[in-house]
Amino acid sequence: KPVIEPGTIFEPEGYKLRIFNRWGQIVFESDDPSETWNGNFRGEPAPVETYIVQFKAVLDLCGSMRQLDLKTTLNLIR
């Protein structure tokens, strides 16, 4: 049985990250796992508030495809 070492990085087969404001507007969206949100929206600092984060990915874990579909909140603090 293969052992997965802590800190191992898995390359996703499919990836989508979206961040929404409280009105449901997408403030950040990416298909690139190396791209991160810098806290800006339309070139300006986004307001300090709670945002909804939606993350979807398909990972190949030791030959077994697993789909992740996570939804959480993020509190932007400056």
Distance bins in CASP14 RR format, pairs under 12 A and 6 or more apart:
PFRMAT RR
TARGET T0000
AUTHOR 0000-0000-0000
RMODE 2
METHOD distances of the structure
MODEL  1
1 62 0 0 0 0 1 0 0 0 0 0 0
2 8 0 0 0 0 0 1 0 0 0 0 0
2 61 0 0 0 0 1 0 0 0 0 0 0
2 62 1 0 1 0 0 0 0 0 0 0 0
2 63 0 0 0 0 1 0 0 0 0 0 0
2 64 0 0 0 0 0 1 0 0 0 0 0
3 62 0 0 0 0 1 0 0 0 0 0 0
4 10 0 0 0 0 1 0 0 0 0 0 0
4 59 0 0 0 0 0 1 0 0 0 0 0
4 61 1 0 0 1 0 0 0 0 0 0 0
4 62 1 0 0 1 0 0 0 0 0 0 0
4 63 0 0 0 0 0 1 0 0 0 0 0
4 64 0 0 0 0 0 1 0 0 0 0 0
5 62 0 0 0 0 0 1 0 0 0 0 0
8 59 0 0 0 0 0 1 0 0 0 0 0
8 61 0 0 0 0 1 0 0 0 0 0 0
8 62 0 0 0 0 0 1 0 0 0 0 0
9 33 0 0 0 0 1 0 0 0 0 0 0
9 34 0 0 0 0 0 1 0 0 0 0 0
9 59 0 0 0 0 0 1 0 0 0 0 0
10 33 0 0 0 0 1 0 0 0 0 0 0
10 57 0 0 0 0 1 0 0 0 0 0 0
10 58 0 0 0 0 0 1 0 0 0 0 0
10 59 1 0 1 0 0 0 0 0 0 0 0
10 60 1 0 0 1 0 0 0 0 0 0 0
10 61 1 0 0 1 0 0 0 0 0 0 0
10 62 0 0 0 0 1 0 0 0 0 0 0
10 63 0 0 0 0 0 1 0 0 0 0 0
10 64 0 0 0 0 0 1 0 0 0 0 0
10 65 0 0 0 0 0 1 0 0 0 0 0
10 66 0 0 0 0 1 0 0 0 0 0 0
10 68 0 0 0 0 0 1 0 0 0 0 0
11 32 0 0 0 0 0 1 0 0 0 0 0
11 33 1 0 0 1 0 0 0 0 0 0 0
11 34 0 0 0 0 0 1 0 0 0 0 0
11 57 0 0 0 0 1 0 0 0 0 0 0
11 58 0 0 0 0 0 1 0 0 0 0 0
11 59 0 0 0 0 1 0 0 0 0 0 0
11 60 1 0 0 1 0 0 0 0 0 0 0
11 61 0 0 0 0 0 1 0 0 0 0 0
12 30 0 0 0 0 0 1 0 0 0 0 0
12 31 0 0 0 0 1 0 0 0 0 0 0
12 32 0 0 0 0 0 1 0 0 0 0 0
12 33 1 0 1 0 0 0 0 0 0 0 0
12 34 0 0 0 0 0 1 0 0 0 0 0
12 55 0 0 0 0 0 1 0 0 0 0 0
12 56 0 0 0 0 1 0 0 0 0 0 0
12 57 1 0 1 0 0 0 0 0 0 0 0
12 58 1 0 0 1 0 0 0 0 0 0 0
12 59 1 0 1 0 0 0 0 0 0 0 0
12 60 0 0 0 0 1 0 0 0 0 0 0
12 61 0 0 0 0 0 1 0 0 0 0 0
12 65 0 0 0 0 0 1 0 0 0 0 0
12 66 0 0 0 0 0 1 0 0 0 0 0
12 67 0 0 0 0 0 1 0 0 0 0 0
12 68 0 0 0 0 1 0 0 0 0 0 0
13 31 0 0 0 0 0 1 0 0 0 0 0
13 33 0 0 0 0 0 1 0 0 0 0 0
13 56 0 0 0 0 0 1 0 0 0 0 0
13 57 1 0 0 1 0 0 0 0 0 0 0
13 58 1 0 1 0 0 0 0 0 0 0 0
13 59 1 0 0 1 0 0 0 0 0 0 0
13 60 1 0 1 0 0 0 0 0 0 0 0
13 61 0 0 0 0 0 1 0 0 0 0 0
13 63 0 0 0 0 0 1 0 0 0 0 0
13 64 0 0 0 0 0 1 0 0 0 0 0
13 65 1 0 0 1 0 0 0 0 0 0 0
13 66 0 0 0 0 1 0 0 0 0 0 0
13 67 0 0 0 0 1 0 0 0 0 0 0
13 68 0 0 0 0 0 1 0 0 0 0 0
14 30 0 0 0 0 0 1 0 0 0 0 0
14 31 1 0 0 1 0 0 0 0 0 0 0
14 32 0 0 0 0 0 1 0 0 0 0 0
14 33 0 0 0 0 1 0 0 0 0 0 0
14 55 0 0 0 0 0 1 0 0 0 0 0
14 56 1 0 0 1 0 0 0 0 0 0 0
14 57 1 0 1 0 0 0 0 0 0 0 0
14 58 1 0 1 0 0 0 0 0 0 0 0
14 59 0 0 0 0 1 0 0 0 0 0 0
14 60 0 0 0 0 0 1 0 0 0 0 0
14 65 0 0 0 0 0 1 0 0 0 0 0
14 66 0 0 0 0 0 1 0 0 0 0 0
14 67 0 0 0 0 1 0 0 0 0 0 0
14 68 0 0 0 0 1 0 0 0 0 0 0
14 69 0 0 0 0 0 1 0 0 0 0 0
15 29 0 0 0 0 0 1 0 0 0 0 0
15 30 1 0 0 1 0 0 0 0 0 0 0
15 31 1 0 1 0 0 0 0 0 0 0 0
15 32 1 0 0 1 0 0 0 0 0 0 0
15 33 1 0 1 0 0 0 0 0 0 0 0
15 34 0 0 0 0 1 0 0 0 0 0 0
15 35 0 0 0 0 1 0 0 0 0 0 0
15 54 0 0 0 0 0 1 0 0 0 0 0
15 55 0 0 0 0 1 0 0 0 0 0 0
15 56 1 0 0 1 0 0 0 0 0 0 0
15 57 1 0 1 0 0 0 0 0 0 0 0
15 58 1 0 0 1 0 0 0 0 0 0 0
15 59 0 0 0 0 1 0 0 0 0 0 0
15 67 0 0 0 0 0 1 0 0 0 0 0
15 68 0 0 0 0 1 0 0 0 0 0 0
15 69 0 0 0 0 0 1 0 0 0 0 0
16 26 0 0 0 0 0 1 0 0 0 0 0
16 28 0 0 0 0 0 1 0 0 0 0 0
16 29 1 0 0 1 0 0 0 0 0 0 0
16 30 1 0 0 1 0 0 0 0 0 0 0
16 31 1 0 1 0 0 0 0 0 0 0 0
16 32 0 0 0 0 0 1 0 0 0 0 0
16 33 0 0 0 0 1 0 0 0 0 0 0
16 35 0 0 0 0 0 1 0 0 0 0 0
16 53 0 0 0 0 0 1 0 0 0 0 0
16 54 1 0 0 1 0 0 0 0 0 0 0
16 55 1 0 0 1 0 0 0 0 0 0 0
16 56 1 0 1 0 0 0 0 0 0 0 0
16 57 1 0 0 1 0 0 0 0 0 0 0
16 58 0 0 0 0 1 0 0 0 0 0 0
16 67 0 0 0 0 0 1 0 0 0 0 0
16 68 0 0 0 0 0 1 0 0 0 0 0
16 69 0 0 0 0 1 0 0 0 0 0 0
16 70 0 0 0 0 0 1 0 0 0 0 0
17 26 0 0 0 0 0 1 0 0 0 0 0
17 27 0 0 0 0 0 1 0 0 0 0 0
17 28 1 0 0 1 0 0 0 0 0 0 0
17 29 1 0 0 1 0 0 0 0 0 0 0
17 30 1 0 1 0 0 0 0 0 0 0 0
17 31 0 0 0 0 1 0 0 0 0 0 0
17 32 0 0 0 0 1 0 0 0 0 0 0
17 33 1 0 0 1 0 0 0 0 0 0 0
17 34 0 0 0 0 0 1 0 0 0 0 0
17 35 1 0 0 1 0 0 0 0 0 0 0
17 36 0 0 0 0 1 0 0 0 0 0 0
17 37 1 0 0 1 0 0 0 0 0 0 0
17 51 0 0 0 0 0 1 0 0 0 0 0
17 52 0 0 0 0 0 1 0 0 0 0 0
17 53 1 0 0 1 0 0 0 0 0 0 0
17 54 1 0 0 1 0 0 0 0 0 0 0
17 55 1 0 1 0 0 0 0 0 0 0 0
17 56 1 0 0 1 0 0 0 0 0 0 0
17 57 0 0 0 0 1 0 0 0 0 0 0
17 68 0 0 0 0 0 1 0 0 0 0 0
17 69 0 0 0 0 0 1 0 0 0 0 0
17 70 0 0 0 0 1 0 0 0 0 0 0
17 71 0 0 0 0 0 1 0 0 0 0 0
17 72 0 0 0 0 0 1 0 0 0 0 0
17 74 0 0 0 0 0 1 0 0 0 0 0
18 24 0 0 0 0 0 1 0 0 0 0 0
18 25 0 0 0 0 0 1 0 0 0 0 0
18 26 1 0 1 0 0 0 0 0 0 0 0
18 27 0 0 0 0 1 0 0 0 0 0 0
18 28 1 0 0 1 0 0 0 0 0 0 0
18 29 1 0 1 0 0 0 0 0 0 0 0
18 30 0 0 0 0 1 0 0 0 0 0 0
18 31 0 0 0 0 0 1 0 0 0 0 0
18 37 0 0 0 0 1 0 0 0 0 0 0
18 51 0 0 0 0 0 1 0 0 0 0 0
18 52 0 0 0 0 1 0 0 0 0 0 0
18 53 1 0 0 1 0 0 0 0 0 0 0
18 54 1 0 1 0 0 0 0 0 0 0 0
18 55 1 0 0 1 0 0 0 0 0 0 0
18 56 0 0 0 0 1 0 0 0 0 0 0
18 69 0 0 0 0 0 1 0 0 0 0 0
18 70 0 0 0 0 0 1 0 0 0 0 0
18 71 0 0 0 0 1 0 0 0 0 0 0
18 72 0 0 0 0 0 1 0 0 0 0 0
18 74 0 0 0 0 0 1 0 0 0 0 0
19 25 0 0 0 0 1 0 0 0 0 0 0
19 26 1 0 0 1 0 0 0 0 0 0 0
19 27 1 0 1 0 0 0 0 0 0 0 0
19 28 1 0 1 0 0 0 0 0 0 0 0
19 29 1 0 0 1 0 0 0 0 0 0 0
19 30 0 0 0 0 1 0 0 0 0 0 0
19 35 0 0 0 0 0 1 0 0 0 0 0
19 36 0 0 0 0 0 1 0 0 0 0 0
19 37 1 0 1 0 0 0 0 0 0 0 0
19 38 0 0 0 0 0 1 0 0 0 0 0
19 39 0 0 0 0 1 0 0 0 0 0 0
19 40 0 0 0 0 0 1 0 0 0 0 0
19 41 0 0 0 0 1 0 0 0 0 0 0
19 46 0 0 0 0 1 0 0 0 0 0 0
19 49 0 0 0 0 0 1 0 0 0 0 0
19 50 0 0 0 0 0 1 0 0 0 0 0
19 51 1 0 1 0 0 0 0 0 0 0 0
19 52 1 0 0 1 0 0 0 0 0 0 0
19 53 1 0 1 0 0 0 0 0 0 0 0
19 54 1 0 0 1 0 0 0 0 0 0 0
19 55 0 0 0 0 1 0 0 0 0 0 0
19 71 0 0 0 0 0 1 0 0 0 0 0
19 72 0 0 0 0 0 1 0 0 0 0 0
19 73 0 0 0 0 0 1 0 0 0 0 0
19 74 1 0 0 1 0 0 0 0 0 0 0
19 76 0 0 0 0 1 0 0 0 0 0 0
20 26 1 0 1 0 0 0 0 0 0 0 0
20 27 1 0 0 1 0 0 0 0 0 0 0
20 28 0 0 0 0 1 0 0 0 0 0 0
20 29 0 0 0 0 1 0 0 0 0 0 0
20 37 0 0 0 0 0 1 0 0 0 0 0
20 41 0 0 0 0 0 1 0 0 0 0 0
20 46 0 0 0 0 0 1 0 0 0 0 0
20 49 0 0 0 0 0 1 0 0 0 0 0
20 50 0 0 0 0 0 1 0 0 0 0 0
20 51 1 0 0 1 0 0 0 0 0 0 0
20 52 1 0 1 0 0 0 0 0 0 0 0
20 53 0 0 0 0 1 0 0 0 0 0 0
20 54 1 0 0 1 0 0 0 0 0 0 0
20 71 0 0 0 0 1 0 0 0 0 0 0
20 72 0 0 0 0 0 1 0 0 0 0 0
20 73 0 0 0 0 0 1 0 0 0 0 0
20 74 0 0 0 0 1 0 0 0 0 0 0
21 27 1 0 1 0 0 0 0 0 0 0 0
21 28 0 0 0 0 1 0 0 0 0 0 0
21 37 0 0 0 0 0 1 0 0 0 0 0
21 39 0 0 0 0 0 1 0 0 0 0 0
21 41 1 0 0 1 0 0 0 0 0 0 0
21 42 0 0 0 0 0 1 0 0 0 0 0
21 46 1 0 0 1 0 0 0 0 0 0 0
21 47 1 0 0 1 0 0 0 0 0 0 0
21 48 0 0 0 0 0 1 0 0 0 0 0
21 49 1 0 0 1 0 0 0 0 0 0 0
21 50 0 0 0 0 1 0 0 0 0 0 0
21 51 1 0 0 1 0 0 0 0 0 0 0
21 52 0 0 0 0 1 0 0 0 0 0 0
21 53 0 0 0 0 0 1 0 0 0 0 0
21 73 0 0 0 0 0 1 0 0 0 0 0
21 74 0 0 0 0 0 1 0 0 0 0 0
21 76 0 0 0 0 1 0 0 0 0 0 0
22 46 0 0 0 0 0 1 0 0 0 0 0
22 47 0 0 0 0 1 0 0 0 0 0 0
22 48 0 0 0 0 0 1 0 0 0 0 0
22 49 1 0 0 1 0 0 0 0 0 0 0
22 50 1 0 0 1 0 0 0 0 0 0 0
22 51 1 0 0 1 0 0 0 0 0 0 0
22 52 1 0 0 1 0 0 0 0 0 0 0
22 73 0 0 0 0 0 1 0 0 0 0 0
22 74 0 0 0 0 0 1 0 0 0 0 0
22 75 0 0 0 0 0 1 0 0 0 0 0
22 76 0 0 0 0 0 1 0 0 0 0 0
23 41 0 0 0 0 0 1 0 0 0 0 0
23 47 0 0 0 0 0 1 0 0 0 0 0
23 49 0 0 0 0 0 1 0 0 0 0 0
23 50 0 0 0 0 0 1 0 0 0 0 0
23 51 0 0 0 0 0 1 0 0 0 0 0
23 52 0 0 0 0 0 1 0 0 0 0 0
24 49 0 0 0 0 0 1 0 0 0 0 0
24 50 0 0 0 0 0 1 0 0 0 0 0
24 51 0 0 0 0 1 0 0 0 0 0 0
24 52 1 0 0 1 0 0 0 0 0 0 0
24 54 0 0 0 0 0 1 0 0 0 0 0
25 41 0 0 0 0 1 0 0 0 0 0 0
25 42 0 0 0 0 0 1 0 0 0 0 0
25 46 0 0 0 0 0 1 0 0 0 0 0
25 47 0 0 0 0 0 1 0 0 0 0 0
25 49 0 0 0 0 0 1 0 0 0 0 0
25 51 0 0 0 0 0 1 0 0 0 0 0
25 52 0 0 0 0 0 1 0 0 0 0 0
26 37 0 0 0 0 0 1 0 0 0 0 0
26 41 0 0 0 0 1 0 0 0 0 0 0
26 42 0 0 0 0 0 1 0 0 0 0 0
26 46 0 0 0 0 0 1 0 0 0 0 0
26 51 0 0 0 0 0 1 0 0 0 0 0
26 52 0 0 0 0 1 0 0 0 0 0 0
26 53 0 0 0 0 0 1 0 0 0 0 0
26 54 0 0 0 0 1 0 0 0 0 0 0
27 37 1 0 0 1 0 0 0 0 0 0 0
27 38 0 0 0 0 0 1 0 0 0 0 0
27 39 1 0 0 1 0 0 0 0 0 0 0
27 40 0 0 0 0 1 0 0 0 0 0 0
27 41 1 0 1 0 0 0 0 0 0 0 0
27 42 0 0 0 0 1 0 0 0 0 0 0
27 43 0 0 0 0 0 1 0 0 0 0 0
27 44 0 0 0 0 0 1 0 0 0 0 0
27 45 0 0 0 0 0 1 0 0 0 0 0
27 46 1 0 1 0 0 0 0 0 0 0 0
27 47 0 0 0 0 1 0 0 0 0 0 0
27 49 0 0 0 0 0 1 0 0 0 0 0
27 51 1 0 0 1 0 0 0 0 0 0 0
27 52 0 0 0 0 1 0 0 0 0 0 0
27 53 0 0 0 0 0 1 0 0 0 0 0
27 54 0 0 0 0 0 1 0 0 0 0 0
27 74 0 0 0 0 0 1 0 0 0 0 0
27 76 0 0 0 0 1 0 0 0 0 0 0
28 35 0 0 0 0 1 0 0 0 0 0 0
28 36 0 0 0 0 1 0 0 0 0 0 0
28 37 1 0 1 0 0 0 0 0 0 0 0
28 38 0 0 0 0 1 0 0 0 0 0 0
28 39 1 0 0 1 0 0 0 0 0 0 0
28 40 0 0 0 0 1 0 0 0 0 0 0
28 41 1 0 0 1 0 0 0 0 0 0 0
28 42 0 0 0 0 0 1 0 0 0 0 0
28 43 0 0 0 0 0 1 0 0 0 0 0
28 46 0 0 0 0 1 0 0 0 0 0 0
28 51 0 0 0 0 1 0 0 0 0 0 0
28 52 0 0 0 0 0 1 0 0 0 0 0
28 53 0 0 0 0 1 0 0 0 0 0 0
28 54 0 0 0 0 0 1 0 0 0 0 0
28 55 0 0 0 0 0 1 0 0 0 0 0
28 74 0 0 0 0 0 1 0 0 0 0 0
28 76 0 0 0 0 0 1 0 0 0 0 0
29 35 0 0 0 0 1 0 0 0 0 0 0
29 37 0 0 0 0 1 0 0 0 0 0 0
29 41 0 0 0 0 0 1 0 0 0 0 0
29 53 0 0 0 0 0 1 0 0 0 0 0
29 54 0 0 0 0 1 0 0 0 0 0 0
29 55 0 0 0 0 0 1 0 0 0 0 0
29 56 0 0 0 0 0 1 0 0 0 0 0
30 36 0 0 0 0 1 0 0 0 0 0 0
30 37 1 0 0 1 0 0 0 0 0 0 0
30 38 0 0 0 0 0 1 0 0 0 0 0
30 53 0 0 0 0 0 1 0 0 0 0 0
30 54 0 0 0 0 0 1 0 0 0 0 0
30 55 0 0 0 0 0 1 0 0 0 0 0
30 56 0 0 0 0 0 1 0 0 0 0 0
30 57 0 0 0 0 0 1 0 0 0 0 0
31 55 0 0 0 0 0 1 0 0 0 0 0
31 56 0 0 0 0 0 1 0 0 0 0 0
31 57 0 0 0 0 0 1 0 0 0 0 0
32 57 0 0 0 0 0 1 0 0 0 0 0
33 55 0 0 0 0 0 1 0 0 0 0 0
33 56 0 0 0 0 0 1 0 0 0 0 0
33 57 1 0 0 1 0 0 0 0 0 0 0
33 58 0 0 0 0 0 1 0 0 0 0 0
33 59 0 0 0 0 0 1 0 0 0 0 0
33 68 0 0 0 0 0 1 0 0 0 0 0
36 53 0 0 0 0 0 1 0 0 0 0 0
36 74 0 0 0 0 0 1 0 0 0 0 0
37 45 0 0 0 0 0 1 0 0 0 0 0
37 46 0 0 0 0 1 0 0 0 0 0 0
37 51 0 0 0 0 1 0 0 0 0 0 0
37 53 0 0 0 0 1 0 0 0 0 0 0
37 55 0 0 0 0 0 1 0 0 0 0 0
37 74 0 0 0 0 1 0 0 0 0 0 0
37 76 0 0 0 0 1 0 0 0 0 0 0
38 44 0 0 0 0 0 1 0 0 0 0 0
38 45 0 0 0 0 1 0 0 0 0 0 0
38 46 0 0 0 0 1 0 0 0 0 0 0
38 76 0 0 0 0 0 1 0 0 0 0 0
38 78 0 0 0 0 0 1 0 0 0 0 0
39 45 1 0 0 1 0 0 0 0 0 0 0
39 46 1 0 1 0 0 0 0 0 0 0 0
39 47 0 0 0 0 1 0 0 0 0 0 0
39 48 0 0 0 0 0 1 0 0 0 0 0
39 49 0 0 0 0 0 1 0 0 0 0 0
39 51 0 0 0 0 1 0 0 0 0 0 0
39 74 0 0 0 0 1 0 0 0 0 0 0
39 75 0 0 0 0 0 1 0 0 0 0 0
39 76 1 0 0 1 0 0 0 0 0 0 0
39 77 0 0 0 0 0 1 0 0 0 0 0
39 78 0 0 0 0 1 0 0 0 0 0 0
40 46 1 0 0 1 0 0 0 0 0 0 0
40 47 0 0 0 0 0 1 0 0 0 0 0
40 76 0 0 0 0 0 1 0 0 0 0 0
40 78 0 0 0 0 0 1 0 0 0 0 0
41 47 0 0 0 0 1 0 0 0 0 0 0
41 49 0 0 0 0 0 1 0 0 0 0 0
41 51 0 0 0 0 1 0 0 0 0 0 0
41 76 0 0 0 0 0 1 0 0 0 0 0
45 76 0 0 0 0 1 0 0 0 0 0 0
45 77 0 0 0 0 0 1 0 0 0 0 0
45 78 1 0 0 1 0 0 0 0 0 0 0
46 74 0 0 0 0 0 1 0 0 0 0 0
46 75 0 0 0 0 0 1 0 0 0 0 0
46 76 1 0 0 1 0 0 0 0 0 0 0
46 77 0 0 0 0 0 1 0 0 0 0 0
46 78 0 0 0 0 1 0 0 0 0 0 0
47 75 0 0 0 0 0 1 0 0 0 0 0
47 76 1 0 0 1 0 0 0 0 0 0 0
47 77 0 0 0 0 0 1 0 0 0 0 0
47 78 0 0 0 0 1 0 0 0 0 0 0
48 74 0 0 0 0 0 1 0 0 0 0 0
48 75 0 0 0 0 1 0 0 0 0 0 0
48 76 1 0 1 0 0 0 0 0 0 0 0
48 77 1 0 0 1 0 0 0 0 0 0 0
48 78 1 0 1 0 0 0 0 0 0 0 0
49 73 0 0 0 0 0 1 0 0 0 0 0
49 74 0 0 0 0 1 0 0 0 0 0 0
49 75 1 0 0 1 0 0 0 0 0 0 0
49 76 1 0 0 1 0 0 0 0 0 0 0
49 77 0 0 0 0 1 0 0 0 0 0 0
49 78 0 0 0 0 0 1 0 0 0 0 0
50 72 0 0 0 0 0 1 0 0 0 0 0
50 73 1 0 1 0 0 0 0 0 0 0 0
50 74 1 0 0 1 0 0 0 0 0 0 0
50 75 1 0 1 0 0 0 0 0 0 0 0
50 76 1 0 0 1 0 0 0 0 0 0 0
50 77 0 0 0 0 0 1 0 0 0 0 0
51 71 0 0 0 0 0 1 0 0 0 0 0
51 72 0 0 0 0 1 0 0 0 0 0 0
51 73 1 0 0 1 0 0 0 0 0 0 0
51 74 1 0 1 0 0 0 0 0 0 0 0
51 75 1 0 0 1 0 0 0 0 0 0 0
51 76 1 0 0 1 0 0 0 0 0 0 0
51 77 0 0 0 0 0 1 0 0 0 0 0
52 70 0 0 0 0 0 1 0 0 0 0 0
52 71 1 0 0 1 0 0 0 0 0 0 0
52 72 1 0 0 1 0 0 0 0 0 0 0
52 73 1 0 0 1 0 0 0 0 0 0 0
52 74 1 0 0 1 0 0 0 0 0 0 0
52 75 0 0 0 0 0 1 0 0 0 0 0
52 76 0 0 0 0 0 1 0 0 0 0 0
53 70 1 0 0 1 0 0 0 0 0 0 0
53 71 1 0 0 1 0 0 0 0 0 0 0
53 72 1 0 1 0 0 0 0 0 0 0 0
53 73 1 0 0 1 0 0 0 0 0 0 0
53 74 1 0 1 0 0 0 0 0 0 0 0
53 75 0 0 0 0 0 1 0 0 0 0 0
53 76 0 0 0 0 0 1 0 0 0 0 0
54 68 0 0 0 0 0 1 0 0 0 0 0
54 69 0 0 0 0 1 0 0 0 0 0 0
54 70 1 0 0 1 0 0 0 0 0 0 0
54 71 1 0 1 0 0 0 0 0 0 0 0
54 72 0 0 0 0 1 0 0 0 0 0 0
54 73 0 0 0 0 0 1 0 0 0 0 0
54 74 0 0 0 0 0 1 0 0 0 0 0
55 67 0 0 0 0 0 1 0 0 0 0 0
55 68 1 0 0 1 0 0 0 0 0 0 0
55 69 1 0 0 1 0 0 0 0 0 0 0
55 70 1 0 1 0 0 0 0 0 0 0 0
55 71 1 0 0 1 0 0 0 0 0 0 0
55 72 1 0 0 1 0 0 0 0 0 0 0
55 74 0 0 0 0 0 1 0 0 0 0 0
56 66 0 0 0 0 0 1 0 0 0 0 0
56 67 1 0 0 1 0 0 0 0 0 0 0
56 68 1 0 0 1 0 0 0 0 0 0 0
56 69 1 0 1 0 0 0 0 0 0 0 0
56 70 1 0 0 1 0 0 0 0 0 0 0
56 71 0 0 0 0 1 0 0 0 0 0 0
57 65 0 0 0 0 0 1 0 0 0 0 0
57 66 0 0 0 0 1 0 0 0 0 0 0
57 67 1 0 0 1 0 0 0 0 0 0 0
57 68 1 0 1 0 0 0 0 0 0 0 0
57 69 0 0 0 0 1 0 0 0 0 0 0
57 70 0 0 0 0 1 0 0 0 0 0 0
58 64 0 0 0 0 0 1 0 0 0 0 0
58 65 1 0 0 1 0 0 0 0 0 0 0
58 66 1 0 0 1 0 0 0 0 0 0 0
58 67 1 0 1 0 0 0 0 0 0 0 0
58 68 1 0 0 1 0 0 0 0 0 0 0
58 69 0 0 0 0 1 0 0 0 0 0 0
59 65 1 0 0 1 0 0 0 0 0 0 0
59 66 1 0 1 0 0 0 0 0 0 0 0
59 67 1 0 0 1 0 0 0 0 0 0 0
59 68 1 0 0 1 0 0 0 0 0 0 0
59 69 0 0 0 0 0 1 0 0 0 0 0
60 66 1 0 0 1 0 0 0 0 0 0 0
60 67 0 0 0 0 0 1 0 0 0 0 0
61 67 0 0 0 0 0 1 0 0 0 0 0
61 68 0 0 0 0 0 1 0 0 0 0 0
END
